Amino acid sequence: MSTTRTSTARALAKADFEQLSEFRYQMRCFERFSERAALSEGITPLQYLLLLHVKGYPGREWATIGELAERLQAQHHGTVALVSRCEAIGLVKRKPSEADRRQVQVHLLKTGETILARLAALHRAELKSLRGRFNVPQLDF
């Protein structure tokens, strides 16, 4: 371990670790809520995230496989497999890009839109209920 990392670790007080721990706990509780919500709609948490990132991609109603891989922080081939699974159950469709035939655009289908709308409403309500409890820790250390 380098001297800088060692001295930084020593400088952290117990309260700093408590703040970081609480933040991670709050994040995990929200993630668990999200996982359960997705499963209640008959899709996996990753399928929900894919739908969200397609719909939420800035400036348009679709995203490329590469863009989705970045948003999901996943490998390209894993994202391809996820899109294939979503396509097989009628949530999304692929379209070759007209501008660059090497790129594939992923578009939501009606079923995907409907499920995403229900899940987004649940997530929005959950986030509103967390106001004041879900806080980014003070990073003054």
TIPA-272135 format. One record per residue: x negated, y, z of N, C-alpha, C, O in turn; residue in three letters; residue number from 1. Coordinates in steps of 0.2 Angstrom, whole numbers, padded with zeros to 4 digits. Example, Ala and Ser with C-alpha at 12.3 -4.5 7.8 and 13.67 -1.06 7.14 Angstrom:
    nc1    nc2    nc3   cac1   cac2   cac3    cc1    cc2    cc3    oc1    oc2    oc3   aa    i
  -0066  -0028   0039  -0062  -0022   0039  -0066  -0016   0039  -0071  -0017   0042  ALA    1
  -0064  -0011   0035  -0068  -0005   0036  -0064   0000   0039  -0067   0006   0040  SER    2
//
This chain:
    nc1    nc2    nc3   cac1   cac2   cac3    cc1    cc2    cc3    oc1    oc2    oc3   aa    i
  -0004  -0006   0000   0000   0000   0000  -0004   0006   0000  -0009   0006   0004  MET    1
  -0003   0011  -0004  -0007   0017  -0004  -0006   0021   0002  -0001   0021   0006  SER    2
  -0011   0026   0003  -0011   0030   0009  -0005   0035   0009  -0001   0036   0014  THR    3
  -0003   0037   0003   0003   0042   0002   0009   0038   0004   0013   0041   0008  THR    4
   0010   0032   0001   0016   0028   0003   0016   0026   0010   0022   0027   0014  ARG    5
   0011   0025   0013   0011   0023   0021   0012   0029   0025   0016   0029   0029  THR    6
   0009   0035   0023   0011   0041   0027   0018   0043   0026   0021   0046   0031  SER    7
   0021   0042   0020   0028   0044   0019   0032   0040   0023   0037   0042   0026  THR    8
   0031   0033   0023   0035   0028   0027   0035   0030   0035   0040   0029   0038  ALA    9
   0029   0032   0037   0028   0034   0044   0032   0040   0046   0034   0041   0052  ARG   10
   0033   0045   0041   0036   0051   0042   0044   0050   0043   0047   0055   0046  ALA   11
   0047   0045   0041   0054   0044   0041   0056   0043   0048   0053   0038   0052  LEU   12
   0061   0046   0051   0064   0045   0057   0069   0040   0057   0072   0038   0052  ALA   13
   0071   0037   0063   0077   0032   0063   0083   0035   0060   0086   0031   0057  LYS   14
   0084   0041   0061   0090   0045   0058   0090   0044   0051   0096   0044   0048  ALA   15
   0084   0045   0048   0084   0045   0040   0086   0038   0038   0090   0037   0033  ASP   16
   0084   0033   0041   0086   0026   0039   0093   0025   0041   0096   0021   0037  PHE   17
   0096   0027   0046   0103   0027   0047   0107   0030   0042   0112   0027   0040  GLU   18
   0105   0036   0039   0108   0039   0034   0108   0035   0027   0113   0034   0024  GLN   19
   0102   0033   0026   0102   0029   0020   0106   0022   0020   0109   0020   0015  LEU   20
   0106   0019   0026   0109   0013   0027   0117   0014   0026   0120   0011   0023  SER   21
   0119   0020   0029   0126   0022   0029   0128   0023   0022   0134   0021   0020  GLU   22
   0124   0027   0018   0126   0028   0011   0126   0022   0007   0131   0021   0003  PHE   23
   0121   0017   0008   0122   0011   0004   0128   0007   0006   0131   0003   0002  ARG   24
   0130   0007   0013   0135   0003   0015   0142   0006   0012   0146   0002   0009  TYR   25
   0142   0013   0011   0148   0016   0008   0148   0014   0001   0154   0013  -0002  GLN   26
   0143   0014  -0003   0142   0013  -0010   0145   0005  -0011   0149   0004  -0015  MET   27
   0142   0001  -0006   0144  -0006  -0007   0152  -0007  -0006   0155  -0011  -0009  ARG   28
   0154  -0004  -0001   0162  -0004   0000   0166  -0002  -0006   0171  -0005  -0008  CYS   29
   0163   0003  -0009   0167   0006  -0015   0166   0001  -0021   0171  -0001  -0024  PHE   30
   0160  -0002  -0021   0159  -0007  -0027   0163  -0013  -0025   0166  -0016  -0030  GLU   31
   0164  -0015  -0019   0168  -0021  -0017   0175  -0020  -0019   0179  -0024  -0022  ARG   32
   0178  -0014  -0017   0185  -0012  -0019   0185  -0012  -0027   0190  -0015  -0029  PHE   33
   0181  -0010  -0030   0181  -0010  -0038   0181  -0017  -0040   0185  -0019  -0045  SER   34
   0177  -0021  -0038   0177  -0028  -0040   0183  -0032  -0039   0186  -0035  -0043  GLU   35
   0186  -0031  -0033   0193  -0034  -0031   0198  -0031  -0036   0203  -0035  -0038  ARG   36
   0198  -0024  -0037   0203  -0021  -0042   0203  -0024  -0049   0208  -0026  -0052  ALA   37
   0197  -0025  -0051   0196  -0028  -0058   0198  -0035  -0058   0202  -0037  -0063  ALA   38
   0197  -0039  -0053   0199  -0046  -0053   0206  -0046  -0053   0209  -0051  -0055  LEU   39
   0210  -0042  -0049   0217  -0042  -0049   0220  -0040  -0055   0226  -0042  -0056  SER   40
   0217  -0037  -0060   0219  -0036  -0067   0217  -0042  -0071   0219  -0042  -0077  GLU   41
   0214  -0047  -0069   0212  -0053  -0073   0206  -0052  -0077   0204  -0055  -0082  GLY   42
   0202  -0047  -0075   0195  -0046  -0079   0190  -0046  -0074   0191  -0045  -0068  ILE   43
   0184  -0046  -0076   0178  -0046  -0072   0176  -0039  -0070   0178  -0035  -0074  THR   44
   0172  -0038  -0065   0170  -0031  -0064   0165  -0028  -0070   0166  -0022  -0071  PRO   45
   0161  -0033  -0073   0157  -0030  -0078   0162  -0028  -0084   0160  -0024  -0088  LEU   46
   0167  -0032  -0085   0172  -0031  -0091   0175  -0024  -0089   0176  -0020  -0094  GLN   47
   0177  -0023  -0083   0180  -0016  -0081   0175  -0010  -0083   0176  -0005  -0086  TYR   48
   0168  -0011  -0081   0163  -0006  -0082   0162  -0005  -0090   0161   0001  -0092  LEU   49
   0163  -0010  -0094   0162  -0010  -0101   0168  -0005  -0104   0166  -0001  -0107  LEU   50
   0174  -0007  -0102   0180  -0003  -0104   0179   0004  -0102   0180   0009  -0106  LEU   51
   0177   0005  -0096   0176   0012  -0093   0171   0016  -0097   0172   0022  -0099  LEU   52
   0165   0013  -0099   0160   0016  -0102   0161   0017  -0110   0159   0022  -0113  HIS   53
   0165   0013  -0113   0168   0014  -0119   0172   0020  -0119   0171   0025  -0123  VAL   54
   0177   0020  -0115   0182   0026  -0115   0179   0033  -0112   0180   0038  -0115  LYS   55
   0174   0032  -0108   0171   0038  -0105   0165   0040  -0108   0161   0045  -0106  GLY   56
   0163   0037  -0114   0157   0039  -0117   0158   0047  -0120   0163   0048  -0123  TYR   57
   0153   0051  -0118   0154   0058  -0120   0155   0060  -0127   0151   0057  -0132  PRO   58
   0160   0064  -0129   0161   0066  -0135   0165   0062  -0140   0166   0064  -0146  GLY   59
   0166   0056  -0138   0170   0051  -0143   0174   0046  -0139   0173   0045  -0133  ARG   60
   0178   0042  -0143   0182   0037  -0140   0179   0030  -0141   0182   0025  -0140  GLU   61
   0172   0029  -0143   0169   0023  -0144   0162   0024  -0142   0159   0029  -0141  TRP   62
   0158   0018  -0141   0151   0018  -0140   0148   0013  -0144   0151   0008  -0145  ALA   63
   0141   0013  -0145   0138   0008  -0148   0135   0003  -0143   0135   0004  -0137  THR   64
   0133  -0003  -0145   0131  -0008  -0141   0125  -0005  -0137   0124  -0006  -0131  ILE   65
   0120  -0002  -0140   0114   0001  -0137   0116   0006  -0131   0113   0006  -0126  GLY   66
   0121   0010  -0133   0123   0015  -0128   0126   0012  -0122   0125   0014  -0116  GLU   67
   0130   0006  -0123   0134   0003  -0118   0128  -0001  -0114   0129  -0001  -0107  LEU   68
   0123  -0004  -0117   0118  -0007  -0113   0115  -0002  -0108   0113  -0004  -0103  ALA   69
   0113   0004  -0111   0110   0009  -0106   0115   0011  -0101   0113   0011  -0095  GLU   70
   0121   0012  -0102   0126   0014  -0097   0127   0008  -0092   0127   0010  -0086  ARG   71
   0126   0002  -0094   0127  -0004  -0089   0120  -0006  -0086   0120  -0010  -0082  LEU   72
   0115  -0002  -0089   0108  -0004  -0086   0107  -0012  -0087   0105  -0015  -0083  GLN   73
   0109  -0014  -0093   0109  -0021  -0095   0104  -0022  -0101   0103  -0017  -0105  ALA   74
   0102  -0028  -0102   0099  -0030  -0108   0103  -0030  -0114   0109  -0031  -0114  GLN   75
   0101  -0028  -0120   0105  -0028  -0126   0109  -0034  -0128   0115  -0034  -0129  HIS   76
   0105  -0040  -0127   0108  -0046  -0129   0114  -0048  -0123   0119  -0051  -0125  HIS   77
   0113  -0046  -0117   0118  -0047  -0112   0124  -0043  -0114   0130  -0045  -0112  GLY   78
   0123  -0037  -0116   0129  -0032  -0118   0133  -0035  -0124   0139  -0035  -0124  THR   79
   0129  -0038  -0129   0132  -0041  -0134   0137  -0047  -0132   0142  -0047  -0134  VAL   80
   0134  -0051  -0128   0138  -0056  -0125   0144  -0054  -0121   0150  -0057  -0122  ALA   81
   0144  -0048  -0117   0149  -0046  -0114   0154  -0043  -0118   0160  -0044  -0117  LEU   82
   0152  -0039  -0124   0157  -0037  -0129   0160  -0043  -0132   0166  -0042  -0133  VAL   83
   0157  -0048  -0134   0160  -0054  -0137   0165  -0057  -0132   0171  -0058  -0135  SER   84
   0164  -0057  -0126   0169  -0060  -0121   0175  -0055  -0121   0181  -0057  -0121  ARG   85
   0174  -0049  -0121   0180  -0044  -0121   0184  -0044  -0127   0190  -0043  -0127  CYS   86
   0180  -0045  -0133   0183  -0045  -0139   0188  -0052  -0140   0193  -0051  -0142  GLU   87
   0185  -0057  -0137   0189  -0063  -0137   0195  -0063  -0133   0200  -0067  -0135  ALA   88
   0196  -0059  -0128   0202  -0058  -0124   0206  -0052  -0126   0211  -0050  -0123  ILE   89
   0204  -0049  -0132   0208  -0043  -0134   0208  -0037  -0131   0212  -0033  -0131  GLY   90
   0202  -0035  -0128   0201  -0029  -0124   0198  -0024  -0129   0199  -0018  -0128  LEU   91
   0193  -0026  -0133   0189  -0021  -0137   0189  -0024  -0144   0190  -0030  -0146  VAL   92
   0187  -0020  -0149   0185  -0023  -0156   0179  -0019  -0158   0177  -0014  -0156  LYS   93
   0175  -0023  -0162   0169  -0020  -0165   0170  -0018  -0172   0174  -0020  -0176  ARG   94
   0167  -0012  -0174   0167  -0010  -0180   0160  -0008  -0182   0156  -0005  -0179  LYS   95
   0158  -0010  -0188   0151  -0007  -0191   0151   0000  -0192   0156   0003  -0194  PRO   96
   0146   0004  -0190   0146   0011  -0191   0146   0013  -0198   0142   0009  -0202  SER   97
   0149   0018  -0200   0149   0020  -0207   0143   0024  -0208   0140   0024  -0214  GLU   98
   0140   0027  -0203   0134   0031  -0204   0128   0026  -0204   0123   0028  -0208  ALA   99
   0128   0021  -0200   0122   0017  -0200   0124   0010  -0199   0126   0008  -0194  ASP  100
   0124   0006  -0204   0127  -0001  -0204   0124  -0006  -0199   0126  -0011  -0198  ARG  101
   0118  -0004  -0197   0114  -0008  -0192   0118  -0007  -0185   0117  -0011  -0181  ARG  102
   0121  -0002  -0184   0124   0000  -0177   0131  -0003  -0177   0135  -0003  -0182  GLN  103
   0133  -0005  -0172   0140  -0008  -0171   0144  -0003  -0166   0141  -0002  -0160  VAL  104
   0150  -0001  -0167   0154   0003  -0163   0158  -0001  -0159   0161  -0006  -0162  GLN  105
   0159   0000  -0153   0164  -0004  -0149   0170   0001  -0147   0169   0006  -0144  VAL  106
   0176  -0001  -0149   0182   0003  -0148   0187  -0001  -0143   0187  -0007  -0144  HIS  107
   0191   0002  -0139   0196  -0001  -0135   0202  -0003  -0139   0204   0001  -0144  LEU  108
   0205  -0008  -0137   0211  -0010  -0140   0217  -0008  -0135   0215  -0006  -0129  LEU  109
   0223  -0009  -0137   0228  -0007  -0133   0228  -0010  -0126   0229  -0007  -0121  LYS  110
   0227  -0017  -0126   0227  -0020  -0120   0221  -0018  -0115   0222  -0017  -0109  THR  111
   0215  -0016  -0118   0210  -0013  -0114   0212  -0007  -0112   0210  -0005  -0106  GLY  112
   0215  -0002  -0116   0217   0004  -0113   0222   0004  -0108   0221   0008  -0103  GLU  113
   0226  -0001  -0108   0232  -0002  -0103   0228  -0004  -0096   0230  -0001  -0091  THR  114
   0224  -0009  -0096   0221  -0011  -0090   0216  -0006  -0088   0216  -0005  -0081  ILE  115
   0213  -0002  -0092   0208   0003  -0089   0212   0008  -0086   0210   0011  -0081  LEU  116
   0218   0010  -0089   0222   0016  -0086   0224   0014  -0079   0224   0018  -0074  ALA  117
   0226   0008  -0078   0228   0006  -0071   0223   0006  -0066   0223   0008  -0061  ARG  118
   0217   0003  -0069   0211   0003  -0064   0208   0010  -0063   0206   0011  -0057  LEU  119
   0208   0014  -0068   0206   0021  -0066   0210   0024  -0061   0208   0028  -0057  ALA  120
   0217   0023  -0062   0221   0026  -0057   0220   0024  -0050   0220   0028  -0045  ALA  121
   0219   0017  -0049   0217   0014  -0042   0210   0017  -0040   0210   0019  -0034  LEU  122
   0205   0018  -0044   0199   0020  -0042   0199   0028  -0040   0196   0030  -0036  HIS  123
   0203   0031  -0044   0204   0038  -0042   0207   0039  -0036   0205   0043  -0032  ARG  124
   0212   0035  -0034   0215   0036  -0027   0210   0034  -0022   0210   0037  -0017  ALA  125
   0206   0028  -0023   0202   0026  -0018   0196   0032  -0017   0194   0033  -0011  GLU  126
   0194   0035  -0022   0189   0040  -0021   0192   0046  -0018   0188   0049  -0013  LEU  127
   0198   0048  -0019   0201   0053  -0015   0202   0051  -0008   0201   0055  -0004  LYS  128
   0203   0045  -0006   0204   0043   0001   0197   0043   0004   0197   0043   0010  SER  129
   0192   0043   0000   0185   0043   0003   0182   0050   0005   0176   0050   0007  LEU  130
   0186   0055   0002   0183   0062   0003   0181   0063   0011   0185   0061   0015  ARG  131
   0175   0065   0012   0173   0067   0018   0170   0061   0022   0166   0062   0027  GLY  132
   0171   0055   0019   0168   0049   0022   0162   0047   0018   0157   0044   0021  ARG  133
   0162   0048   0012   0157   0045   0007   0152   0051   0005   0154   0056   0001  PHE  134
   0147   0052   0009   0142   0057   0008   0135   0055   0006   0133   0050   0008  ASN  135
   0132   0059   0002   0125   0058   0000   0121   0061   0006   0122   0066   0009  VAL  136
   0117   0056   0008   0113   0058   0014   0108   0064   0013   0106   0066   0008  PRO  137
   0107   0068   0019   0103   0073   0019   0096   0071   0017   0093   0066   0021  GLN  138
   0092   0073   0012   0086   0071   0010   0080   0076   0012   0076   0078   0008  LEU  139
   0080   0078   0018   0076   0083   0020   0069   0080   0023   0065   0083   0026  ASP  140
   0068   0074   0021   0062   0070   0024   0057   0070   0018   0052   0067   0019  PHE  141
//
